[in-house]
Amino acid sequence: MDKKDIRLLKELLYHTSKEDTISRIKNVQNPIILHCFAAHYNWNSGLDIPNAILENNHCDLGTGLLMFHYADGYRLLVSPEEVLNSSLQEWKVFIFKLQNKIAKVDFKTQDISFTPELTKIQIFKLKKANPSISDMLINESPGISIAIPKI
């Protein structure tokens, strides 16, 4: 990422209204910018912006996986019933939509790699509890690892 891209990220993250950020995210054509934005996003700020990233045709599989894990998708892997019974309706809809998109590999590209921050013990327990769990959700995804710039 060059200085211009980092300036854009800073502007979108810290100096733009939510509505303007969503509008601009929808038009971003660089998957790396979307990925870095998702990595820096404050997940306590709601899911409207992550939904805009997910709906952007340039959202890469690695970015989808990053968002799945940063949005606490691990909880879905551990206990789908708990998620189904969650009162957090917006989060529940988002996490299931994201999981389905990942399962279908419904992404234009798979160029950005993402490795979930799971320990070997967590991976073992997940596989033991659910032998059919997709490796894509628990292991490194295809693509090139992107260094997330400090902002």
Phi and psi in degrees as a GROMACS rama.xvg file:
@    title "Ramachandran Plot"
@    xaxis  label "Phi"
@    yaxis  label "Psi"
@TYPE xy
-94.5553  177.546  ASP-2
-61.1457  -34.5761  LYS-3
-63.4351  -42.937  LYS-4
-65.524  -39.9514  ASP-5
-67.171  -38.7917  ILE-6
-60.9954  -42.4053  ARG-7
-61.4157  -45.2789  LEU-8
-59.1805  -47.13  LEU-9
-59.4682  -43.7701  LYS-10
-62.0115  -47.4992  GLU-11
-66.7229  -37.2253  LEU-12
-76.2366  -35.7002  LEU-13
-124.376  -13.3162  TYR-14
-131.948  22.6161  HIS-15
-134.413  143.571  THR-16
-66.3316  158.978  SER-17
-57.8306  -44.0325  LYS-18
-63.6064  -42.782  GLU-19
-67.4073  -40.0922  ASP-20
-60.4513  -46.1543  THR-21
-60.0575  -46.297  ILE-22
-59.8051  -43.3437  SER-23
-73.5762  -36.7111  ARG-24
-61.796  -38.508  ILE-25
-60.3809  -24.5968  LYS-26
-101.497  -1.78333  ASN-27
-68.6773  130.425  VAL-28
-109.327  3.68662  GLN-29
-104.825  110.599  ASN-30
-60.1088  -29.12  PRO-31
-69.7734  -37.6736  ILE-32
-64.023  -43.8818  ILE-33
-60.2413  -42.2793  LEU-34
-63.8707  -48.3216  HIS-35
-66.3678  -37.2422  CYS-36
-61.2751  -47.5081  PHE-37
-61.2619  -36.8645  ALA-38
-67.0725  -29.6609  ALA-39
-97.2447  -7.03937  HIS-40
-63.6371  141.118  TYR-41
-84.8039  103.577  ASN-42
-68.5005  -5.94465  TRP-43
-85.1613  -1.11345  ASN-44
-93.4379  12.9937  SER-45
96.6916  177.702  GLY-46
-113.685  6.47511  LEU-47
-63.6618  -44.9332  ASP-48
-70.0253  -46.4753  ILE-49
-58.0287  -34.8498  PRO-50
-64.0614  -38.6475  ASN-51
-64.9395  -38.4961  ALA-52
-63.9318  -47.7077  ILE-53
-61.2873  -35.6249  LEU-54
-82.1271  -10.9541  GLU-55
-71.498  128.334  ASN-56
-61.7598  -15.4878  ASN-57
-95.9439  6.26284  HIS-58
-70.5459  123.287  CYS-59
-85.8134  156.477  ASP-60
-54.8332  -43.2045  LEU-61
-59.4589  -35.2587  GLY-62
-70.4559  -39.7639  THR-63
-59.9852  -42.917  GLY-64
-66.6812  -41.5426  LEU-65
-57.6078  -47.7347  LEU-66
-64.6244  -38.0995  MET-67
-57.7977  -48.4162  PHE-68
-74.9021  -38.1064  HIS-69
-69.7952  -24.7409  TYR-70
-90.7276  18.1297  ALA-71
68.762  39.4737  ASP-72
-64.874  -19.571  GLY-73
-55.6395  -37.5611  TYR-74
-59.5818  -36.9051  ARG-75
-67.5675  -38.0387  LEU-76
-67.7773  -36.7256  LEU-77
-77.7867  -43.7897  VAL-78
-146.785  83.1896  SER-79
-57.3728  -33.1451  PRO-80
-64.048  -40.4342  GLU-81
-61.4867  -40.8253  GLU-82
-67.4657  -43.4861  VAL-83
-57.6674  -34.3768  LEU-84
-92.0794  3.44184  ASN-85
-66.8726  144.094  SER-86
-85.052  -5.38007  SER-87
-83.6733  78.2459  LEU-88
-58.5223  -47.6085  GLN-89
-61.3825  -44.3425  GLU-90
-64.4737  -43.3822  TRP-91
-59.9646  -46.037  LYS-92
-62.2858  -44.657  VAL-93
-62.5057  -48.2633  PHE-94
-68.3753  -36.0631  ILE-95
-71.1794  -39.5714  PHE-96
-61.595  -43.9788  LYS-97
-64.9799  -44.3279  LEU-98
-60.4235  -43.0406  GLN-99
-64.7312  -40.2455  ASN-100
-65.6379  -38.8061  LYS-101
-67.269  -44.6458  ILE-102
-60.0886  -37.3856  ALA-103
-84.4509  -4.71992  LYS-104
48.5803  50.8159  VAL-105
-87.6424  55.5916  ASP-106
-129.742  141.964  PHE-107
-64.2652  -35.7458  LYS-108
-132.442  160.033  THR-109
-133.414  48.0359  GLN-110
-93.4811  -20.0263  ASP-111
-106.031  122.182  ILE-112
-82.8523  146.33  SER-113
-137.187  133.844  PHE-114
-116.502  115.411  THR-115
-62.3214  144.829  PRO-116
-84.5449  68.9832  GLU-117
-113.999  139.775  LEU-118
-78.2849  164.771  THR-119
-60.8029  -34.8172  LYS-120
-67.7527  -42.571  ILE-121
-61.6933  -44.0949  GLN-122
-62.3401  -43.6491  ILE-123
-59.4764  -47.1788  PHE-124
-63.9964  -39.876  LYS-125
-63.8083  -44.114  LEU-126
-67.3706  -35.765  LYS-127
-67.3938  -42.707  LYS-128
-72.2835  -30.7221  ALA-129
-143.305  85.7957  ASN-130
-59.1377  -21.1838  PRO-131
-92.1381  9.47469  SER-132
-60.246  139.012  ILE-133
-69.2098  127.897  SER-134
-58.8051  -28.5894  ASP-135
-60.6675  -30.7454  MET-136
-82.0881  -14.1017  LEU-137
-125.131  -8.90367  ILE-138
-123.039  173.726  ASN-139
-60.7199  136.064  GLU-140
-88.6079  164.299  SER-141
-65.9201  159.403  PRO-142
117.201  -171.059  GLY-143
-103.621  135.144  ILE-144
-69.0571  130.484  SER-145
-105.415  128.931  ILE-146
-75.2803  121.407  ALA-147
-80.5899  118.794  ILE-148
-69.7098  148.236  PRO-149
-76.1007  134.307  LYS-150
